[in-house]
Amino acid sequence: MKKKISLMLCGLLAAGALFGCGNSAQTSSAAVDNEATKEEESTQGVETSNSGEPVEIRIWHDNDEAIMKTIETRVNDMLADKLITVSFEKKSGITDQLKLYGNDAVNGPDMYFFAHDPLGTFVEMGVLAPIKDITDEDLTKDLLPMSVEAGTYKGEQYFMPVYFETLLFLYNKELWNGEVPDSTEELYEYMSANTDAAAGTYALVNQHSGAYNVAPFINGFGGCIIDKDGNPGLNKQETKDAIEYNKKFAALQADGDYNTVTTLFNEKKAAAIIGGPWLISGIKDAGIDLGIKALSDFTLPNGKTLAPYSGVQGISVLKYAAEGKKEAVAEVLKAISAPEVGIDLANISNCAPVNITAYENEDVAGNEMIMAMKATAEMAQPMPNIPQMNAMWAPTEGLLTAVNKSGEDVNEAAEEYQKQAETAIADMQ
């Protein structure tokens, strides 16, 4: 996959070179006129903003339409007196779309709203503007530090976070016996006493060989899938210790793929599941009396807690929009980072806001799931936003599968998949 991305990036660079030739003396007069028209269109935002005329900001997304509508409605209300309108447009496969149109001021968006983890890829493509180039105002002072870290790449903020999600411990109050324990060892004891794999019933199910779902153990043990410098961490001792520890939990769980564990929980054959807010709709449809506990409430044998990845959703600015519609874009960033947006998202769509002041709202503070995610945010680690992370999913899950399902020695398997990861990253260069 990375080779394909590399080829696509090369293609983009080549396309950029071709467009650059359009400014040479050899370009036809028709092409010059066309480029002049494009330039006028790309700078129209500044002209209309300064003249008091309406400005439209186009924002691409590949998200839940209801969530985007909530943001759009609130932001447009806040900016109505400034004659700035935002319009959200859904684009399936948005990462591929931005690779094609990230330098196209005519056909591309002004901003995009998406998860934070592909950020490094787009920055390396040279299509994004740092937030500091758009506004001098500190828009991150009221945001969760974890979310600010998620939007930072090589020391620069390129991404304005809006809401986030993490894995949670979700349980069926009807099936769970007694209190949910506060340590992973007590949890394991409960699982041992309340799991009957032969009968197809389980105390807890998890995607035990999925990198994202095992990350809480790996991070909690002080290991890593990849470090901040892009070095794989599969053969680190702390990572291996975490994988070995997770193995005993995996032995008391079902096969571990997404559909299997979700179905077991929704059909009330599992008392608990490690999953995220994306499961809530199906759980409600199943009529389950749901209880929620933060993963950071579980203490590991080393005295630390489970530490899941966090996925942060937010907005970034294309360079040409930062240059051509700077004032309007700055107003959009200010509005979208306001607590009112987070409160609306929490109350309408159960999204956890990144703006800390949003939690002063009584309804937000009373939302069990959101408060569990907020508690987890203290320990959660943002999904790495470096391009090399894309090369780590397959080797990591290969390692977990080898240990959990094939019974391979963790030390030998870790060395094998560490080499695979290093090769995959080298192939990206």
C-alpha positions as CSV (number, residue, x, y, z in Angstrom):
1,M,0.0,0.0,0.0
2,K,2.8,2.4,0.9
3,K,4.4,1.8,-2.5
4,K,1.1,2.9,-4.1
5,I,1.1,6.0,-1.9
6,S,4.7,6.8,-2.9
7,L,3.8,6.5,-6.5
8,M,0.8,8.7,-6.0
9,L,2.9,11.3,-4.3
10,C,5.4,11.2,-7.2
11,G,2.4,11.7,-9.5
12,L,1.3,14.7,-7.6
13,L,4.8,16.2,-7.8
14,A,4.9,15.6,-11.5
15,A,1.5,17.2,-11.9
16,G,2.7,20.1,-9.9
17,A,5.7,20.5,-12.2
18,L,3.4,20.4,-15.2
19,F,1.2,23.1,-13.7
20,G,4.3,25.2,-12.9
21,C,5.2,25.1,-16.6
22,G,1.9,27.0,-17.2
23,N,3.6,30.2,-16.0
24,S,6.5,30.1,-18.5
25,A,6.8,32.3,-21.6
26,Q,6.1,29.3,-23.8
27,T,2.5,28.9,-22.4
28,S,-0.3,29.8,-24.8
29,S,-2.3,32.9,-24.2
30,A,-5.4,30.8,-23.6
31,A,-3.6,28.9,-20.8
32,V,-2.5,32.2,-19.3
33,D,-6.0,33.5,-19.4
34,N,-7.2,30.3,-17.8
35,E,-4.6,30.6,-15.0
36,A,-5.5,34.2,-14.4
37,T,-9.1,33.2,-14.0
38,K,-8.1,30.5,-11.5
39,E,-6.0,33.0,-9.6
40,E,-8.9,35.4,-9.4
41,E,-11.2,32.7,-8.1
42,S,-8.6,31.5,-5.5
43,T,-8.2,35.1,-4.1
44,Q,-11.9,35.9,-4.2
45,G,-12.2,35.1,-0.5
46,V,-9.9,37.9,0.6
47,E,-11.5,40.5,-1.7
48,T,-15.1,39.7,-0.6
49,S,-14.1,39.5,3.0
50,N,-12.5,42.9,2.9
51,S,-15.4,44.4,1.0
52,G,-18.1,43.0,3.2
53,E,-19.4,40.6,0.6
54,P,-20.4,37.0,1.6
55,V,-17.7,34.4,1.7
56,E,-18.3,30.6,1.4
57,I,-15.9,28.1,2.9
58,R,-16.1,24.6,1.4
59,I,-15.2,21.8,3.8
60,W,-14.8,18.2,2.7
61,H,-15.5,15.4,5.2
62,D,-16.0,11.6,5.3
63,N,-17.9,11.5,8.5
64,D,-21.4,10.9,9.9
65,E,-23.7,13.4,8.1
66,A,-25.7,14.2,11.3
67,I,-22.5,15.1,13.2
68,M,-21.4,17.4,10.3
69,K,-24.8,19.0,10.1
70,T,-24.6,19.8,13.8
71,I,-21.3,21.5,13.3
72,E,-22.4,23.3,10.2
73,T,-25.5,24.7,11.8
74,R,-23.8,26.0,14.9
75,V,-20.8,27.5,13.0
76,N,-23.0,29.2,10.5
77,D,-25.1,30.7,13.3
78,M,-22.0,32.0,14.9
79,L,-20.6,33.5,11.7
80,A,-23.9,34.9,10.2
81,D,-23.1,38.5,11.1
82,K,-19.7,38.2,9.5
83,L,-21.3,37.0,6.2
84,I,-19.2,33.8,6.2
85,T,-20.9,30.5,5.4
86,V,-19.5,27.0,5.8
87,S,-20.7,24.2,3.6
88,F,-19.8,20.6,4.4
89,E,-19.5,18.1,1.5
90,K,-19.2,14.4,2.0
91,K,-16.3,12.8,0.0
92,S,-15.9,9.0,0.3
93,G,-12.2,8.0,0.4
94,I,-11.3,11.5,1.4
95,T,-7.6,10.7,1.8
96,D,-7.4,9.7,-1.8
97,Q,-9.4,12.8,-2.8
98,L,-7.1,15.1,-1.0
99,K,-4.1,13.5,-2.7
100,L,-5.7,14.3,-6.0
101,Y,-7.0,17.8,-5.2
102,G,-4.9,19.1,-2.3
103,N,-3.1,21.6,-4.6
104,D,-6.2,22.4,-6.7
105,A,-7.6,25.7,-5.5
106,V,-10.5,25.5,-8.1
107,N,-11.7,21.9,-7.5
108,G,-10.4,21.2,-4.0
109,P,-11.9,22.3,-0.7
110,D,-10.8,25.2,1.5
111,M,-10.7,22.9,4.6
112,Y,-11.3,19.3,5.4
113,F,-12.7,17.6,8.5
114,F,-11.3,14.2,9.3
115,A,-9.4,12.0,11.8
116,H,-6.0,13.3,12.9
117,D,-3.9,10.2,12.1
118,P,-3.3,10.9,8.3
119,L,-2.1,14.4,9.2
120,G,1.6,13.7,8.7
121,T,1.0,12.3,5.2
122,F,-0.8,15.5,4.1
123,V,1.8,17.8,5.7
124,E,4.6,15.9,3.9
125,M,2.7,16.4,0.6
126,G,2.9,20.2,1.3
127,V,-0.8,20.9,1.0
128,L,-1.6,22.1,4.5
129,A,-1.1,25.4,6.2
130,P,0.1,25.7,9.9
131,I,-2.6,27.2,12.1
132,K,-0.2,29.9,13.2
133,D,0.0,31.2,9.6
134,I,-3.7,31.9,9.7
135,T,-4.3,33.4,13.1
136,D,-2.2,34.7,16.0
137,E,-5.0,33.9,18.5
138,D,-4.3,30.9,20.8
139,L,-7.2,28.7,19.9
140,T,-5.9,25.7,21.8
141,K,-5.7,27.1,25.3
142,D,-9.0,25.5,26.4
143,L,-8.5,22.2,24.6
144,L,-7.5,18.8,26.1
145,P,-3.7,18.5,25.8
146,M,-4.0,15.1,24.2
147,S,-6.0,16.6,21.4
148,V,-3.5,19.4,20.8
149,E,-0.8,16.8,20.6
150,A,-2.8,14.8,18.0
151,G,-2.9,17.9,15.8
152,T,0.8,18.6,16.0
153,Y,3.3,17.4,13.5
154,K,7.0,18.1,13.7
155,G,6.3,20.8,16.2
156,E,3.7,22.7,14.2
157,Q,-0.1,22.7,14.7
158,Y,-1.8,21.8,11.4
159,F,-5.1,20.6,12.8
160,M,-7.8,22.1,15.0
161,P,-9.3,19.3,17.1
162,V,-13.1,19.3,17.8
163,Y,-14.1,16.0,19.4
164,F,-12.5,12.6,20.1
165,E,-13.1,9.0,20.9
166,T,-11.4,6.1,22.7
167,L,-12.0,2.5,23.5
168,L,-14.2,1.8,26.6
169,F,-15.2,-1.1,28.8
170,L,-18.9,-1.6,27.9
171,Y,-20.9,-4.1,29.9
172,N,-24.4,-5.5,30.1
173,K,-25.7,-4.7,33.5
174,E,-28.2,-7.6,33.3
175,L,-25.4,-10.1,32.7
176,W,-22.5,-8.7,34.8
177,N,-22.3,-10.1,38.3
178,G,-21.4,-7.6,41.0
179,E,-19.1,-4.6,40.6
180,V,-16.7,-4.2,37.7
181,P,-13.2,-4.7,39.1
182,D,-10.6,-1.9,39.2
183,S,-7.6,-4.0,38.2
184,T,-6.8,-6.2,35.2
185,E,-5.8,-9.1,37.4
186,E,-9.2,-9.0,39.1
187,L,-10.8,-8.7,35.7
188,Y,-8.9,-11.9,34.6
189,E,-10.1,-13.7,37.7
190,Y,-13.7,-12.7,36.9
191,M,-13.3,-13.9,33.3
192,S,-11.9,-17.2,34.4
193,A,-14.9,-17.8,36.7
194,N,-17.6,-16.6,34.2
195,T,-16.5,-17.8,30.8
196,D,-17.7,-21.0,29.2
197,A,-16.3,-21.2,25.7
198,A,-17.8,-24.6,25.1
199,A,-21.2,-23.1,25.6
200,G,-20.4,-20.0,23.6
201,T,-20.7,-17.6,26.5
202,Y,-18.0,-15.1,27.6
203,A,-17.4,-12.7,30.4
204,L,-15.5,-10.3,28.1
205,V,-14.8,-10.2,24.4
206,N,-12.2,-8.0,22.6
207,Q,-10.5,-7.9,19.2
208,H,-7.5,-9.5,21.0
209,S,-5.3,-9.8,17.9
210,G,-6.1,-6.3,16.6
211,A,-3.4,-3.7,17.0
212,Y,-5.9,-0.9,18.0
213,N,-7.6,-3.0,20.6
214,V,-4.4,-4.3,22.2
215,A,-2.7,-0.9,22.2
216,P,-4.2,-0.2,25.7
217,F,-2.0,-3.0,27.1
218,I,1.1,-2.1,25.0
219,N,0.9,1.5,25.9
220,G,0.2,0.7,29.5
221,F,3.2,-1.5,29.8
222,G,5.4,1.3,28.4
223,G,5.8,-0.4,25.0
224,C,4.9,1.0,21.6
225,I,3.9,0.0,18.2
226,I,6.0,2.8,16.8
227,D,7.9,5.6,18.5
228,K,7.7,9.3,17.8
229,D,10.7,9.1,15.5
230,G,9.1,6.4,13.3
231,N,11.0,3.4,14.7
232,P,9.0,0.2,15.1
233,G,8.7,-1.0,18.7
234,L,7.5,-4.5,18.3
235,N,10.7,-6.1,19.7
236,K,10.9,-3.8,22.7
237,Q,10.8,-5.7,25.9
238,E,7.9,-3.7,27.2
239,T,5.9,-4.4,24.1
240,K,6.6,-8.1,24.3
241,D,5.7,-8.2,27.9
242,A,2.3,-6.5,27.1
243,I,1.6,-9.0,24.3
244,E,2.4,-11.9,26.5
245,Y,0.2,-10.5,29.2
246,N,-2.7,-9.9,26.7
247,K,-2.3,-13.6,25.6
248,K,-3.9,-15.0,28.8
249,F,-7.0,-12.7,28.2
250,A,-7.2,-13.7,24.6
251,A,-7.4,-17.4,25.7
252,L,-10.6,-16.6,27.5
253,Q,-12.2,-14.7,24.6
254,A,-13.7,-15.6,21.3
255,D,-11.8,-15.6,18.0
256,G,-11.5,-11.9,18.1
257,D,-12.6,-10.4,14.8
258,Y,-14.9,-7.4,14.9
259,N,-18.1,-9.0,13.7
260,T,-17.8,-12.0,16.0
261,V,-17.2,-10.0,19.2
262,T,-19.9,-7.4,18.4
263,T,-22.5,-10.1,17.6
264,L,-21.7,-12.0,20.8
265,F,-22.2,-8.9,22.9
266,N,-25.3,-7.7,21.1
267,E,-26.8,-11.2,21.3
268,K,-26.1,-11.3,25.1
269,K,-23.6,-14.1,24.9
270,A,-20.9,-11.9,26.3
271,A,-21.3,-9.8,29.4
272,A,-18.8,-7.1,28.3
273,I,-16.9,-5.9,25.3
274,I,-14.0,-3.5,24.8
275,G,-15.2,-1.1,22.1
276,G,-15.9,2.5,21.2
277,P,-18.9,4.8,20.8
278,W,-19.4,3.4,17.3
279,L,-21.0,0.4,18.9
280,I,-23.7,2.3,20.8
281,S,-26.3,2.3,18.1
282,G,-26.3,-1.5,17.7
283,I,-26.3,-1.9,21.5
284,K,-29.3,0.2,21.9
285,D,-31.1,-1.7,19.1
286,A,-30.4,-4.9,21.0
287,G,-32.1,-3.5,24.1
288,I,-29.1,-3.9,26.3
289,D,-29.0,-2.1,29.7
290,L,-25.5,-0.6,29.1
291,G,-22.9,0.2,31.7
292,I,-19.7,2.0,30.9
293,K,-16.3,2.2,32.5
294,A,-13.1,4.0,31.4
295,L,-10.2,1.7,30.4
296,S,-8.0,4.0,32.4
297,D,-9.8,2.9,35.6
298,F,-8.2,-0.6,35.2
299,T,-4.8,-0.9,36.9
300,L,-2.1,-3.1,35.4
301,P,0.3,-5.3,37.5
302,N,3.0,-2.6,36.9
303,G,0.9,0.0,38.7
304,K,0.0,1.9,35.6
305,T,-3.3,1.8,33.8
306,L,-4.6,0.7,30.5
307,A,-3.8,3.4,28.0
308,P,-5.8,3.2,24.7
309,Y,-5.2,5.2,21.6
310,S,-7.4,8.2,21.1
311,G,-8.8,9.2,17.7
312,V,-9.4,12.9,17.3
313,Q,-11.6,14.4,14.7
314,G,-11.0,18.0,13.6
315,I,-10.3,20.4,10.8
316,S,-7.3,21.4,8.7
317,V,-6.7,24.2,6.2
318,L,-5.4,23.8,2.6
319,K,-2.6,26.2,1.8
320,Y,-4.3,27.9,-1.0
321,A,-7.3,28.7,1.2
322,A,-5.0,30.1,3.9
323,E,-3.5,32.4,1.3
324,G,-6.7,33.3,-0.5
325,K,-9.4,33.3,2.3
326,K,-7.2,33.9,5.3
327,E,-9.6,36.2,7.3
328,A,-12.6,34.0,6.7
329,V,-10.7,30.8,7.5
330,A,-9.5,32.3,10.8
331,E,-13.1,33.0,11.8
332,V,-14.1,29.5,11.0
333,L,-11.3,28.1,13.1
334,K,-12.3,30.3,16.0
335,A,-15.9,29.3,15.8
336,I,-15.3,25.6,15.4
337,S,-13.1,25.5,18.4
338,A,-15.7,27.2,20.6
339,P,-17.3,25.3,23.5
340,E,-20.8,25.8,22.0
341,V,-19.9,23.4,19.1
342,G,-18.7,20.8,21.6
343,I,-21.8,21.1,23.7
344,D,-24.0,20.6,20.6
345,L,-22.0,17.6,19.5
346,A,-22.2,16.0,23.0
347,N,-25.9,16.6,23.4
348,I,-27.0,15.6,19.9
349,S,-24.5,12.9,18.9
350,N,-22.8,11.7,22.1
351,C,-19.4,13.1,20.9
352,A,-16.7,13.9,23.5
353,P,-15.7,17.5,23.1
354,V,-12.0,18.5,23.2
355,N,-12.9,21.9,24.6
356,I,-12.6,21.6,28.4
357,T,-15.1,24.3,29.1
358,A,-17.8,22.3,27.3
359,Y,-17.8,20.0,30.3
360,E,-19.2,22.8,32.5
361,N,-22.5,22.2,30.7
362,E,-24.8,20.2,33.0
363,D,-26.0,17.8,30.2
364,V,-22.4,17.1,29.0
365,A,-21.2,16.5,32.6
366,G,-24.1,14.0,33.1
367,N,-23.4,11.9,30.0
368,E,-21.8,8.7,31.3
369,M,-20.1,7.7,28.1
370,I,-18.6,11.1,27.4
371,M,-17.3,11.4,30.9
372,A,-15.7,8.0,30.7
373,M,-13.9,9.1,27.5
374,K,-12.9,12.3,29.2
375,A,-11.4,10.3,32.1
376,T,-9.6,8.1,29.6
377,A,-8.2,11.1,27.8
378,E,-5.9,11.8,30.8
379,M,-4.0,8.5,29.9
380,A,-4.9,8.0,26.3
381,Q,-2.2,8.4,23.6
382,P,-3.2,10.0,20.3
383,M,-2.9,7.6,17.4
384,P,0.5,8.4,15.8
385,N,0.0,10.8,13.0
386,I,3.3,10.1,11.3
387,P,3.2,8.5,7.8
388,Q,5.1,5.4,9.0
389,M,2.2,4.3,11.2
390,N,0.4,3.1,8.1
391,A,3.1,0.5,7.6
392,M,2.7,-0.9,11.2
393,W,-0.8,-2.3,11.2
394,A,-0.1,-5.5,9.2
395,P,3.2,-6.5,11.1
396,T,1.6,-5.7,14.5
397,E,-1.5,-7.8,13.8
398,G,0.7,-10.5,12.3
399,L,2.6,-10.6,15.5
400,L,-0.5,-10.7,17.7
401,T,-2.1,-13.5,15.6
402,A,1.1,-15.5,15.7
403,V,1.2,-15.4,19.5
404,N,-2.5,-15.6,20.3
405,K,-3.7,-18.0,17.7
406,S,-0.7,-20.0,16.6
407,G,1.0,-20.2,19.9
408,E,4.4,-18.9,18.6
409,D,7.0,-17.7,21.1
410,V,6.7,-14.0,21.6
411,N,10.4,-13.3,21.4
412,E,10.9,-15.1,18.1
413,A,7.8,-13.7,16.6
414,A,8.6,-10.2,17.7
415,E,11.9,-10.3,15.9
416,E,10.4,-11.6,12.7
417,Y,7.6,-9.0,12.6
418,Q,10.0,-6.2,13.7
419,K,12.0,-6.9,10.6
420,Q,8.9,-6.9,8.4
421,A,7.9,-3.5,9.9
422,E,11.4,-2.1,9.3
423,T,11.3,-3.3,5.7
424,A,7.9,-1.8,5.1
425,I,9.0,1.6,6.4
426,A,12.2,1.5,4.4
427,D,10.1,0.8,1.3
428,M,8.2,4.1,1.9
429,Q,11.4,6.2,1.4
